[in-house]
Amino acid sequence: MHSNIETSEINWDDFAKIEMRAGTIISAEVFKEVKNPAYKVVIDFGEYGIRKSSAQITKLYTPEELVGKQVIAVINFPPKQIATIQSQCLILGVVNDKEVTLLTTDKPVENGWRVG
């Protein structure tokens, strides 16, 4: 089914600039210092290092179930200060107006492997 929603096209070079990598969440906790419910998440990206992020994924996930989950994140955005942490990556998910469902791998892969 086709939609009437317009999107702008990008070329392969645009897509190739986006560093989407697999990583494993090694810790997650409630981020008390922010207005909107979120978690402080720490992710291991293998050779790309350990990175922090703030994730508004509290509707579908608890901190306990996030630890050990492999996720996909963009790792080449500039760091962004969010309350008391520097967010160093953007965890990807499918978003609607109520919740976020994380993008994950269906089989385990090495941390740091690239999405392409």
C-alpha positions, 0 to 999 in steps of 0.5 A, spaced: 500 500 500 502 506 497 502 512 502 501 520 500 506 522 505 512 525 501 519 523 503 526 526 501 530 521 497 538 520 499 543 517 495 548 511 497 553 516 499 548 519 504 546 513 507 554 510 507 555 516 512 551 514 517 554 509 522 549 504 524 552 499 529 550 493 533 551 493 540 550 490 547 546 494 553 551 493 559 547 497 564 540 501 564 537 505 569 531 510 570 534 517 568 531 521 574 533 528 572 529 528 565 522 531 564 520 525 559 521 518 562 527 515 560 533 510 561 540 512 562 543 506 557 550 504 557 552 500 550 558 496 548 560 497 541 566 492 541 572 496 538 568 502 537 567 503 545 562 503 551 557 509 549 552 512 553 545 514 551 538 517 554 533 512 551 525 514 552 523 507 551 520 506 558 513 504 556 515 497 553 522 495 557 524 495 564 531 496 565 532 489 567 530 486 561 534 491 557 541 489 560 544 483 555 539 486 549 543 487 542 540 493 539 542 498 533 544 505 534 547 511 530 554 512 533 557 518 529 552 523 531 556 529 535 555 528 543 549 531 546 548 533 553 542 531 556 541 533 563 546 530 567 549 525 561 553 526 554 549 522 550 554 519 545 549 515 540 542 514 538 539 508 539 534 506 534 527 504 534 520 504 531 516 510 533 509 511 534 506 517 538 505 512 544 511 508 544 518 506 541 520 498 539 527 497 539 531 495 533 535 489 535 538 483 531 534 476 530 541 473 531 547 475 536 552 478 532 559 481 534 558 488 537 560 494 533 558 490 526 555 495 521 548 495 519 548 496 511 
